Amino acid sequence: MINLNEVLAQVHKEIKEYIGKGKVADYIPELAKVDPNHFGMALRLRSGEEFSNGDADLPFSIQSISKLLTLTMYIQQVGLELGDRVGVEPSGNPFNSLIQLEYEHGIPRNPFINAGALVITDGLISVFKNLEDEILNTARRLSGNPTVNYDLSVAASERMTGFRNAALVNFMKSYGNIVNPIDDVLDAYYHHCSLSMNCLDLVRMFSFLANEGIDFNGNRVLSFRETKRVNALMMTCGTYDAVGDFAFRVGIPAKSGVGGGIVGVIPGVMTLAVWSPALNSQGNSLAGTKALEVFTTLTGRSVF
């Protein structure tokens, strides 16, 4: 029987030299202020046992990990098929690229790049009268933490510097792939990216992805088929243009964010979360990626 507390301690020991290496997401002024030397890791088994190490209880801006939450909400409300508005293929380009979007006539490659998440956000605005409240309530319910909240200073910082996202929305609007007012879409998007949560919150919130769509309270969030599809999208699109290297080294479905967090899933076994703010060149946590690689190697657990 593997002692997971010892494994997490060993992971932390082996990746110490990587902590702080890389670069925080300084193009968002509030994220530029974050100490790059943080490291936290947590996991939740399908049985309900939880294990953590380091700064696992320290909240951080989850950024693009929130795209996994909004995609889940979209599937709940609209259905599994994303239709003609968003694809399901890896992009092979940076998460905020305009080039591919132009070639493909305003249809984003997948829901995890910025353009795709903006379309998903637009779709949710058409469903909910107050999407920002609905996202917050969903995050609190799925994580079991009623204190989860938006970091409004981060949201304002993103709004102030989000020229590329504004360009993406305007470009897609010109093709009719954004229905609602541009400012409404951007405001909702910046809010859900600014959700402040810790690693333990994240492994609870996404525990359903390791449990055939059922959350830690026994409630069905997604069907088995929907859960399988979401995990597949994480595997192929969740770490931007690094998905091949991430699969090669780590070997599990995952969704990253430029706040330095990564959520990973071993279906039927566990949900993991790691946080270390300094990023590699693809925008994924440098130490966090290494930690997940060491973890899957030490435990012999991956999807391969």
C-alpha positions, 0 to 999 in steps of 0.5 A, a space after each residue: 500500500 502506497 503511503 501518499 503522505 510520504 509520496 507527496 513529501 518525496 515529490 516536494 523534496 525532488 522538485 525543490 530546485 524547480 520552485 521559483 524558476 520560470 516567470 510569473 504571469 506579469 502581463 496581468 499586473 496583480 499576478 506579477 505581485 505573487 511570490 514565485 516561491 510558493 508550492 502546494 499540492 493536494 489530492 483526493 481519492 475516489 474513496 474520499 481520503 485527502 492528502 496535501 503538502 506545502 501551500 495547499 491551503 493557500 488561495 490563488 487565482 485559478 485563471 484558466 482552470 475556471 474554463 473547466 468549470 464553465 465548460 461543465 456548466 455549459 454541458 449541464 445547460 446546453 448539452 455535450 455537443 458544442 456544435 458549430 461554435 467551438 471545436 474539440 481539437 488541440 490548437 497547437 498555438 498559444 492560448 491567446 492566438 488570433 492567427 488560427 482564429 482568422 484562418 478558421 473563420 472565428 471558430 475556436 479550436 477548443 473550449 480551453 483556449 481563450 477564444 473557446 472559453 469566451 464563446 462558452 461564456 457567451 453561451 452561458 450568458 444566454 442561459 443565466 440572468 446573472 452568470 457571475 453569481 451562478 458561477 460563484 455559487 457553483 464553485 462554492 457548491 462543488 468545492 464545499 467551501 462557502 467562502 470561495 470568492 472572486 478576487 476583484 483586484 485580479 478581475 480589474 487588472 485583467 480588464 485593464 490589460 486584456 486587449 488581446 481578449 477584447 480583440 478575440 471577442 470582437 473578431 468572433 463577433 464579426 463572424 456572428 460567433 458571439 451573441 451577447 454584448 462584448 463588454 458583458 462577455 469580457 466582464 463575466 470571463 474576467 470574473 471567472 478567471 479571477 476565482 480565488 481557490 486553493 488546491 484542496 478546494 480544487 480537488 473537491 470541486 473537480 472530484 466528479 471527474 475521477 468518479 464517473 460524474 458524481 461529486 463528493 456529496 454523491 450528486 451527479 454533475 455530469 453523465 459518465 459519457 459527458 465526464 469521459 468527454 471532458 477528461 478527453 478534452 483535458 488530455 488533448 487541450 488542457 495544457 495549451 500548446 504543451 499537451 503533447 509534452 505534458 502527456 509524454 511526461 505526466 500522462 494524465 488529463 489536466 487543466 492549467 492556469 497562468 496563476 500557476 495552478 494545475 488540476 489533474 485527473 486519474 479517472 476512477 482513482 483520484 483528482 490532483 491539484 498543484 500550485 506554483 506561480 512561476 510558469 514555463 514558456 507555454 504558460 504552465 506552472 514549471 514546478 507544478 508540471 515537474 511535480 505531477 511528472 514525479 508523482 505519476 512516476 513514483 506511484 506508477 499511476 497514469 492513464 497509460 
